[in-house]
Amino acid sequence: MNPNETLPICIAGNWRLGQGDRYASLYPATGEPIAWLNAASIADVEEAISGADHAFRTSGWAQRKPHERAAVLYRVAQLIRERSEYLAQRQRLDNGKPISETRALVASAAGTFQFFAAACETMEDTITPMRGDNLTMSVYEAMGVVAAITPWNSPIASEAQKMAPALAAGNAVVVKPAEVTPLMALELAKICDEAGVPKGLISVLPGKGSVIGDAITVHPLVRRVSFTGGTSTGKHIAHIAADKMMPVSLELGGKSPTMVFEDADLDHAVAGVLYGIFSSSGESCIAGSRLFVARGIYASFIERLAAGAAALRVGDPADERTQLGPLITPRHRDSIESYVATGVADGGQIRTGGTRPSGELFERGNYYLPTIIEGLTNDQRICQEEIFGPVLVAMPFDNEEDLIAQANDSVYALAAGIWTRDYKKAWRFGRAVQAGNVWINTYKQLSISTPFGGWRDSGLGREKGRLGILQYMEQKSMYWGLNEEPLPWAG
């Protein structure tokens, strides 16, 4: 890979330089360019969407038998697996995640295409119960041009989770990757080309979300937007969608509570809490960033947790042993440091971390140590706002009523974790906590077969699951008249 190369982008199946400003994709571990590309322009957006609409109407993709579309998606999954190490290394350079994690993300992307290929070829239309002299049916059809706007924290997995079901449904897809992580969407577009997705059905348009993302969202030919990212941007997209009467899927922010009861298996709980907040350097919408521990075990639990956090390996993403790599940009690290400073100013005490690591390795990268803060209450800013970094706020709780009130006291409702040996308690709290995803005696385990999404400011709609393909289809009811005599009204 030539770091001085200017990469082409994909505009309705044509690979050429974008017409926007030239910018560098930077390696978060060093700040050095790994590739250059020209952002898309507004003219590129128009060309991509009009080309996608033409390809949708003329390529015959939506009219292929489901098993024929599925065969192409199975081939995409196969090509991802054949190039898995290359893609994992490319992803590592693009956003600085440890290589062990990027390998898992690539495997996830392959599994996603495989899953939706299977969902496509096994999906059934429905004959509904007859209520008269009519045979009634419910069928699903492709929408047309749909948009996928993806985040920087897990690009290849997020892009696969939108592209695969959209293509399986028969649509054309315009992908807007995060400005700072454009490389994986381009790689997926190349693989889809090679696998046999008809030319023009896929475009990848890097650039600023406020410019390119808006232009895509407002375009009259775009029939649906699937967005993963920040809540404020998601609400902006929702306003545009309301004016267009356009459906959207919005997977937004989180401030997820993790609850540890006195009867929990503490070995499992310590490991699960550490993984839930510090894996991915905390740059995860589902990160368990608010920790509530039963007061009777609070001191001993936090002591073990702090020791575990301090022992985590922060380092070079290329090192197989690294558990936390750099944060995405210097600006994002500055934001995290500002939140920690606010927490301390509000009376919080740093139990571990709270600073940048020292040493030659860390001088150029955007590194920050895993951090645990105590001494705050749930209503303070650092406990209410999404930090999106390796910062955990720990608080004791005294009773179950108080705990569920605090856990649900948030504008977010994306995820929650429960640690207890009591299955009745787990069920009770699992139903009482307000969240789209609840983990019991585990955390941050995900499956493409299981629907994913949040409530309130954490978003709208669901991705994943066998029925996730229906998010990208329109439902149509059909009535077949079986009456022997003419309708009586006219006679």
C-alpha positions as a printed NumPy array, in Angstrom:
array([[  0.   ,   0.   ,   0.   ],
       [  1.459,   3.338,  -1.1  ],
       [  0.673,   5.989,   1.548],
       [  1.049,   8.729,  -1.078],
       [ -1.427,   7.127,  -3.471],
       [ -4.645,   9.   ,  -4.151],
       [ -7.386,   6.403,  -4.024],
       [-10.344,   6.412,  -6.402],
       [-13.826,   6.263,  -4.971],
       [-16.803,   4.321,  -6.307],
       [-19.489,   6.416,  -8.002],
       [-22.32 ,   4.293,  -9.408],
       [-19.84 ,   1.54 , -10.207],
       [-17.249,   3.851, -11.773],
       [-13.93 ,   4.057,  -9.977],
       [-12.443,   7.536, -10.236],
       [-11.152,  10.372,  -8.091],
       [-13.725,  12.307,  -6.16 ],
       [-14.215,  15.96 ,  -7.062],
       [-14.009,  17.213,  -3.48 ],
       [-11.015,  18.255,  -1.386],
       [ -8.034,  15.957,  -1.09 ],
       [ -7.394,  14.646,   2.411],
       [ -5.405,  11.965,   4.202],
       [ -6.567,   8.874,   6.046],
       [ -4.359,   8.941,   9.156],
       [ -3.13 ,   6.044,  11.274],
       [ -4.264,   6.865,  14.84 ],
       [ -1.198,   5.154,  16.328],
       [  1.251,   7.54 ,  14.642],
       [ -0.725,  10.34 ,  13.014],
       [  0.892,   9.492,   9.673],
       [ -1.034,   9.227,   6.376],
       [ -1.802,   5.715,   5.211],
       [ -3.64 ,   6.84 ,   2.069],
       [ -4.915,   9.944,   0.324],
       [ -8.223,  10.407,  -1.375],
       [-10.452,  13.119,  -2.738],
       [-13.744,  13.483,  -0.941],
       [-16.936,  13.223,  -2.934],
       [-18.529,  16.444,  -4.138],
       [-22.205,  17.364,  -4.374],
       [-21.968,  16.607,  -8.101],
       [-20.572,  13.171,  -7.244],
       [-23.539,  12.572,  -4.933],
       [-25.972,  13.401,  -7.719],
       [-24.141,  11.152, -10.179],
       [-24.019,   8.284,  -7.689],
       [-27.692,   8.441,  -6.769],
       [-29.011,   8.933, -10.286],
       [-26.71 ,   6.119, -11.459],
       [-27.918,   3.894,  -8.621],
       [-31.535,   4.572,  -9.53 ],
       [-30.817,   3.71 , -13.175],
       [-29.02 ,   0.502, -12.178],
       [-31.884,  -0.473,  -9.88 ],
       [-34.423,  -0.046, -12.678],
       [-32.407,  -1.667, -15.477],
       [-30.003,  -4.241, -14.011],
       [-32.648,  -6.809, -13.127],
       [-31.086,  -7.318,  -9.687],
       [-34.371,  -6.893,  -7.814],
       [-36.093,  -9.246, -10.258],
       [-33.601, -12.085,  -9.831],
       [-34.812, -15.1  ,  -7.963],
       [-33.866, -14.828,  -4.273],
       [-31.463, -17.763,  -4.49 ],
       [-29.696, -16.045,  -7.404],
       [-29.106, -12.871,  -5.384],
       [-28.087, -15.072,  -2.464],
       [-25.425, -16.789,  -4.566],
       [-23.727, -13.438,  -5.167],
       [-23.803, -12.586,  -1.46 ],
       [-22.351, -15.99 ,  -0.551],
       [-19.516, -15.163,  -2.952],
       [-18.983, -11.821,  -1.165],
       [-18.648, -13.692,   2.136],
       [-16.179, -16.112,   0.569],
       [-14.005, -13.309,  -0.845],
       [-13.95 , -11.516,   2.515],
       [-12.697, -14.697,   4.157],
       [-10.076, -15.266,   1.461],
       [ -8.723, -11.742,   2.062],
       [ -9.312, -11.657,   5.774],
       [ -5.776, -10.86 ,   6.905],
       [ -5.33 ,  -8.109,   4.333],
       [ -8.655,  -6.574,   5.331],
       [ -7.876,  -6.861,   9.052],
       [ -4.554,  -5.073,   8.602],
       [ -6.228,  -2.428,   6.456],
       [ -8.882,  -1.903,   9.128],
       [ -6.167,  -1.632,  11.803],
       [ -4.503,   1.172,   9.872],
       [ -7.803,   2.892,   9.159],
       [ -8.98 ,   3.332,  12.737],
       [ -6.246,   2.056,  15.057],
       [ -8.032,  -0.917,  16.584],
       [ -5.845,  -3.803,  17.781],
       [ -5.262,  -6.43 ,  15.134],
       [ -6.984,  -9.114,  17.222],
       [-10.152,  -7.027,  17.172],
       [-10.014,  -6.108,  13.49 ],
       [ -9.728,  -9.796,  12.612],
       [-12.929, -10.399,  14.533],
       [-14.631,  -7.52 ,  12.712],
       [-13.666,  -8.938,   9.333],
       [-14.995, -12.361,  10.335],
       [-18.196, -10.665,  11.457],
       [-18.577,  -8.948,   8.071],
       [-18.213, -12.266,   6.24 ],
       [-20.756, -13.876,   8.544],
       [-23.182, -11.011,   7.953],
       [-23.146, -11.449,   4.174],
       [-23.553, -15.198,   4.604],
       [-26.462, -14.763,   7.023],
       [-28.403, -12.369,   4.808],
       [-27.743, -14.524,   1.761],
       [-29.491, -17.325,   3.647],
       [-32.243, -14.973,   4.824],
       [-32.772, -13.866,   1.232],
       [-33.166, -17.31 ,  -0.289],
       [-35.369, -18.66 ,   2.489],
       [-37.662, -15.644,   3.002],
       [-41.305, -16.467,   2.394],
       [-44.245, -14.386,   1.276],
       [-47.398, -14.945,   3.308],
       [-50.859, -16.135,   2.379],
       [-53.071, -14.463,   4.957],
       [-56.317, -15.926,   6.358],
       [-59.269, -15.525,   4.009],
       [-62.036, -13.226,   5.257],
       [-64.19 , -13.358,   2.138],
       [-64.163, -14.525,  -1.457],
       [-60.546, -13.431,  -1.908],
       [-57.183, -15.112,  -1.703],
       [-55.072, -12.595,   0.243],
       [-51.288, -12.331,   0.213],
       [-48.55 , -10.203,   1.741],
       [-45.405,  -9.792,  -0.361],
       [-42.228,  -7.712,  -0.052],
       [-40.409,  -5.765,  -2.743],
       [-37.196,  -3.761,  -2.997],
       [-37.347,  -0.029,  -2.254],
       [-34.89 ,   1.315,  -4.819],
       [-31.932,   3.441,  -3.723],
       [-31.11 ,   3.206,  -0.012],
       [-28.345,   4.97 ,   1.909],
       [-26.009,   3.529,   4.526],
       [-24.23 ,   6.09 ,   6.727],
       [-21.64 ,   4.344,   8.875],
       [-19.421,   5.212,  11.881],
       [-15.659,   5.151,  12.359],
       [-15.449,   2.779,  15.305],
       [-16.218,  -0.537,  13.519],
       [-16.365,   0.276,   9.806],
       [-16.292,  -3.083,   8.047],
       [-18.773,  -4.699,  10.428],
       [-21.155,  -1.719,  10.37 ],
       [-21.005,  -1.426,   6.6  ],
       [-21.69 ,  -5.123,   6.132],
       [-24.661,  -4.928,   8.504],
       [-26.275,  -2.347,   6.194],
       [-25.031,  -3.367,   2.753],
       [-25.808,  -7.086,   3.039],
       [-29.53 ,  -6.865,   3.871],
       [-30.037,  -3.944,   1.488],
       [-28.512,  -5.884,  -1.413],
       [-30.283,  -9.082,  -0.399],
       [-33.571,  -7.184,  -0.613],
       [-32.759,  -6.136,  -4.178],
       [-31.804,  -2.488,  -3.645],
       [-29.041,  -0.191,  -4.816],
       [-26.869,   1.086,  -1.939],
       [-25.089,   4.409,  -1.526],
       [-22.569,   4.139,   1.331],
       [-21.348,   7.217,   3.187],
       [-18.47 ,   6.024,   5.422],
       [-17.151,   8.162,   8.259],
       [-14.815,  10.828,   6.914],
       [-11.851,   9.558,   8.939],
       [-12.313,   5.847,   8.083],
       [-13.122,   5.536,   4.364],
       [-11.01 ,   2.524,   3.43 ],
       [-13.144,  -0.467,   4.388],
       [-16.249,   0.628,   2.506],
       [-14.097,   0.991,  -0.607],
       [-12.718,  -2.513,  -0.079],
       [-16.23 ,  -3.96 ,   0.313],
       [-17.345,  -2.215,  -2.874],
       [-14.456,  -3.83 ,  -4.767],
       [-15.36 ,  -7.245,  -3.394],
       [-19.02 ,  -6.789,  -4.326],
       [-17.963,  -5.862,  -7.865],
       [-15.871,  -8.996,  -8.134],
       [-18.594, -11.191,  -6.654],
       [-21.074, -10.15 ,  -9.321],
       [-23.179,  -7.345,  -7.881],
       [-24.338,  -5.45 , -10.998],
       [-22.457,  -2.285, -11.868],
       [-24.001,   0.88 , -10.491],
       [-25.768,  -0.692,  -7.54 ],
       [-23.018,   0.345,  -5.104],
       [-21.439,   3.739,  -4.514],
       [-19.032,   4.804,  -1.76 ],
       [-18.927,   8.548,  -1.088],
       [-16.365,   9.647,   1.534],
       [-16.481,  13.161,   2.921],
       [-17.924,  15.325,   5.655],
       [-21.191,  14.087,   7.051],
       [-22.595,  17.602,   7.274],
       [-22.102,  17.998,   3.519],
       [-22.177,  14.595,   1.821],
       [-24.407,  12.885,   4.372],
       [-26.962,  15.689,   4.182],
       [-26.924,  15.704,   0.378],
       [-27.589,  11.971,   0.31 ],
       [-30.333,  12.115,   2.937],
       [-32.334,  14.926,   1.316],
       [-32.125,  13.479,  -2.196],
       [-35.623,  12.6  ,  -3.475],
       [-34.475,   9.304,  -5.022],
       [-33.148,   7.96 ,  -1.697],
       [-35.954,   5.823,  -0.262],
       [-34.431,   4.894,   3.074],
       [-31.474,   5.859,   5.29 ],
       [-29.78 ,   3.537,   7.766],
       [-27.532,   5.55 ,  10.075],
       [-25.184,   4.566,  12.877],
       [-23.53 ,   7.388,  14.793],
       [-24.125,  10.236,  17.209],
       [-27.54 ,  11.09 ,  18.594],
       [-27.553,  14.741,  17.468],
       [-26.815,  13.732,  13.87 ],
       [-29.419,  10.979,  14.074],
       [-32.08 ,  13.462,  15.192],
       [-31.122,  15.748,  12.299],
       [-31.583,  12.853,   9.863],
       [-34.923,  12.023,  11.486],
       [-36.155,  15.576,  10.812],
       [-35.201,  15.303,   7.151],
       [-36.836,  11.893,   6.944],
       [-40.051,  13.245,   8.455],
       [-40.26 ,  15.914,   5.748],
       [-39.708,  13.241,   3.08 ],
       [-41.999,  10.668,   4.719],
       [-39.001,   8.344,   4.474],
       [-38.329,   5.414,   6.837],
       [-35.048,   5.393,   8.723],
       [-33.041,   3.143,  11.009],
       [-31.068,   5.094,  13.614],
       [-28.542,   3.305,  15.83 ],
       [-27.327,   6.064,  18.12 ],
       [-25.575,   6.683,  21.42 ],
       [-25.595,   4.938,  24.759],
       [-24.739,   5.358,  28.427],
       [-25.295,   1.775,  29.403],
       [-25.613,   0.619,  33.023],
       [-23.928,  -2.505,  34.346],
       [-25.292,  -3.863,  37.634],
       [-23.324,  -6.189,  39.929],
       [-25.23 ,  -7.863,  42.767],
       [-23.738,  -9.382,  45.923],
       [-24.464, -12.91 ,  44.727],
       [-22.653, -12.443,  41.384],
       [-19.787, -14.672,  40.276],
       [-17.158, -12.007,  40.844],
       [-14.53 , -13.549,  38.582],
       [-16.969, -13.415,  35.684],
       [-18.245,  -9.978,  36.678],
       [-14.802,  -8.368,  36.878],
       [-13.78 ,  -9.783,  33.502],
       [-17.115,  -8.852,  31.93 ],
       [-17.133,  -5.292,  33.227],
       [-13.56 ,  -4.728,  32.021],
       [-14.424,  -6.069,  28.586],
       [-17.691,  -4.164,  28.431],
       [-16.124,  -0.742,  28.893],
       [-12.47 ,  -1.005,  27.857],
       [-12.522,  -3.23 ,  24.782],
       [-12.443,  -1.112,  21.618],
       [-10.865,   1.548,  23.882],
       [-14.389,   2.358,  25.003],
       [-15.247,   3.628,  21.514],
       [-18.455,   1.637,  21.421],
       [-22.102,   2.677,  21.591],
       [-22.888,  -0.291,  23.851],
       [-19.977,   0.258,  26.256],
       [-20.991,  -0.426,  29.855],
       [-19.922,   3.021,  31.039],
       [-22.04 ,   3.303,  34.224],
       [-21.254,   0.698,  36.873],
       [-23.546,   0.064,  39.856],
       [-22.224,  -2.336,  42.507],
       [-24.021,  -3.547,  45.643],
       [-22.627,  -1.548,  48.541],
       [-21.727,  -4.655,  50.553],
       [-19.164,  -5.753,  47.946],
       [-18.378,  -2.37 ,  46.424],
       [-14.951,  -1.756,  47.988],
       [-13.551,  -5.202,  47.265],
       [-15.025,  -5.319,  43.771],
       [-13.631,  -1.929,  42.754],
       [-10.227,  -2.9  ,  44.126],
       [-10.163,  -5.958,  41.874],
       [-11.572,  -3.994,  38.949],
       [ -9.005,  -1.204,  39.257],
       [ -6.17 ,  -3.716,  39.4  ],
       [ -7.544,  -5.413,  36.306],
       [ -7.859,  -2.128,  34.426],
       [ -4.317,  -1.101,  35.307],
       [ -3.022,  -4.43 ,  33.983],
       [ -4.654,  -4.076,  30.567],
       [ -2.138,  -3.786,  27.734],
       [ -2.283,  -0.427,  25.975],
       [ -0.039,  -0.364,  22.943],
       [  0.724,  -0.77 ,  19.273],
       [ -2.362,  -2.023,  17.39 ],
       [ -0.109,  -4.279,  15.313],
       [  1.016,  -6.164,  18.437],
       [ -0.982,  -9.356,  18.947],
       [ -0.945,  -8.775,  22.723],
       [ -2.437,  -5.256,  22.641],
       [ -5.864,  -4.886,  24.242],
       [ -6.364,  -1.123,  23.875],
       [ -5.059,   0.801,  20.899],
       [ -5.151,   4.549,  20.26 ],
       [ -8.293,   6.655,  20.097],
       [ -9.48 ,   7.728,  16.685],
       [ -8.225,  11.358,  16.601],
       [ -6.406,  13.863,  18.833],
       [ -9.624,  15.879,  18.991],
       [-11.547,  12.9  ,  20.336],
       [ -8.899,  12.281,  22.992],
       [ -9.161,  15.958,  23.984],
       [-12.911,  15.478,  24.441],
       [-12.372,  12.481,  26.705],
       [ -9.793,  14.344,  28.784],
       [-12.255,  17.208,  29.156],
       [-14.936,  14.839,  30.464],
       [-12.531,  13.344,  32.998],
       [-11.524,  16.832,  34.151],
       [-15.201,  17.72 ,  34.569],
       [-15.765,  14.584,  36.63 ],
       [-12.876,  15.456,  38.928],
       [-14.079,  19.05 ,  39.248],
       [-17.491,  17.731,  40.266],
       [-15.941,  15.743,  43.128],
       [-14.947,  12.506,  41.451],
       [-11.811,  10.616,  42.4  ],
       [ -9.748,   8.785,  39.813],
       [ -9.166,   5.227,  40.963],
       [ -6.946,   4.301,  38.037],
       [ -5.91 ,   5.867,  34.741],
       [ -7.033,   9.408,  34.058],
       [ -4.028,  10.3  ,  31.924],
       [ -2.105,   9.487,  28.779],
       [  0.432,   6.659,  28.929],
       [  4.073,   7.674,  28.935],
       [  6.881,   6.377,  26.744],
       [  8.249,   6.749,  23.249],
       [  5.608,   4.464,  21.724],
       [  2.789,   6.747,  22.838],
       [  4.225,  10.141,  21.904],
       [  2.632,  10.393,  18.449],
       [ -0.518,   8.33 ,  18.856],
       [ -3.869,   9.224,  20.408],
       [ -3.52 ,   7.002,  23.474],
       [ -5.368,   7.223,  26.782],
       [ -5.282,   4.882,  29.765],
       [ -8.33 ,   2.918,  30.931],
       [ -9.904,   5.076,  33.613],
       [-12.206,   4.426,  36.568],
       [-13.786,   7.334,  38.465],
       [-15.606,   7.082,  41.813],
       [-17.365,   9.473,  44.168],
       [-19.993,  10.823,  41.776],
       [-23.76 ,  10.517,  41.62 ],
       [-25.792,   9.397,  38.662],
       [-27.208,  12.855,  37.963],
       [-23.834,  14.446,  37.256],
       [-22.738,  15.267,  33.727],
       [-20.097,  12.562,  33.343],
       [-22.749,   9.967,  34.301],
       [-25.332,  11.257,  31.85 ],
       [-23.443,  12.14 ,  28.667],
       [-21.833,   9.656,  26.303],
       [-18.034,   9.917,  26.5  ],
       [-17.247,   7.232,  23.901],
       [-13.919,   6.381,  25.423],
       [-12.235,   4.203,  28.077],
       [-13.864,   5.904,  31.074],
       [-15.983,   4.047,  33.647],
       [-17.966,   5.775,  36.402],
       [-18.49 ,   3.46 ,  39.399],
       [-21.23 ,   3.939,  41.996],
       [-22.602,   1.824,  44.872],
       [-26.297,   1.015,  45.227],
       [-28.275,   0.183,  48.364],
       [-31.476,  -1.5  ,  47.231],
       [-33.153,  -2.84 ,  44.132],
       [-35.698,  -0.056,  43.813],
       [-32.963,   2.582,  43.944],
       [-30.868,   0.629,  41.452],
       [-33.49 ,   0.326,  38.726],
       [-34.42 ,   3.99 ,  39.108],
       [-30.798,   5.026,  38.57 ],
       [-30.209,   2.565,  35.749],
       [-33.202,   3.946,  33.852],
       [-32.385,   7.584,  34.63 ],
       [-30.847,   8.383,  31.249],
       [-31.937,   9.744,  27.888],
       [-30.242,   6.677,  26.413],
       [-31.596,   3.133,  26.439],
       [-29.34 ,   1.008,  24.268],
       [-27.836,  -1.697,  26.485],
       [-27.489,  -2.982,  30.035],
       [-25.605,  -5.672,  31.928],
       [-26.736,  -7.73 ,  34.923],
       [-24.478,  -9.9  ,  37.081],
       [-26.221, -12.28 ,  39.501],
       [-26.54 , -16.019,  40.173],
       [-30.253, -15.614,  40.94 ],
       [-32.139, -16.375,  37.717],
       [-35.38 , -14.888,  39.051],
       [-33.606, -11.641,  39.892],
       [-31.94 , -11.645,  36.487],
       [-35.32 , -12.032,  34.806],
       [-36.896,  -9.335,  36.966],
       [-34.178,  -6.785,  36.3  ],
       [-33.805,  -7.802,  32.686],
       [-37.446,  -6.883,  32.132],
       [-37.373,  -3.772,  34.346],
       [-34.317,  -2.112,  32.834],
       [-35.12 ,   0.073,  29.839],
       [-32.749,  -0.975,  27.068],
       [-32.845,  -2.5  ,  23.635],
       [-30.211,  -5.104,  24.554],
       [-29.666,  -6.785,  27.92 ],
       [-26.772,  -9.076,  28.816],
       [-27.024, -11.365,  31.839],
       [-23.756, -12.711,  33.264],
       [-21.962, -11.652,  30.095],
       [-21.513,  -8.438,  28.14 ],
       [-21.01 ,  -7.12 ,  24.614],
       [-21.671, -10.468,  22.959],
       [-23.4  ,  -9.883,  19.623],
       [-25.009, -12.076,  16.991],
       [-26.114, -11.223,  13.47 ],
       [-29.118, -13.496,  14.057],
       [-30.437, -11.351,  16.932],
       [-32.115,  -7.953,  16.372],
       [-30.174,  -4.94 ,  17.63 ],
       [-31.234,  -1.388,  18.445],
       [-32.185,   1.028,  21.181],
       [-34.97 ,   3.065,  22.725],
       [-35.337,   6.822,  23.271],
       [-32.213,   8.788,  22.273],
       [-30.461,   5.518,  21.443],
       [-32.363,   5.267,  18.192],
       [-35.197,   3.918,  16.082],
       [-35.689,   0.614,  14.317],
       [-33.676,  -2.586,  14.438],
       [-30.816,  -4.071,  12.469],
       [-29.723,  -7.714,  12.271],
       [-31.964, -10.717,  12.727],
       [-33.64 , -12.799,  10.053],
       [-36.257, -10.11 ,   9.539],
       [-33.635,  -7.369,   9.229],
       [-33.922,  -7.734,   5.458],
       [-37.502,  -6.418,   5.691],
       [-36.163,  -3.043,   6.885],
       [-35.062,  -2.547,   3.275],
       [-38.296,  -3.679,   1.596],
       [-41.789,  -2.338,   1.054],
       [-44.719,  -4.522,   2.052],
       [-47.533,  -5.007,  -0.457],
       [-50.915,  -6.684,   0.066],
       [-52.507,  -8.525,  -2.855],
       [-56.121,  -9.686,  -3.214],
       [-57.188, -12.366,  -5.729],
       [-60.934, -12.339,  -6.354],
       [-62.465, -15.821,  -6.22 ],
       [-66.138, -14.83 ,  -6.322],
       [-68.243, -16.54 ,  -9.028],
       [-70.738, -13.667,  -9.317],
       [-70.009,  -9.958, -10.023],
       [-69.722,  -7.667,  -6.997],
       [-73.297,  -6.957,  -6.004],
       [-72.956,  -3.217,  -5.371],
       [-72.825,  -2.244,  -9.074],
       [-75.835,  -4.346, -10.037]])
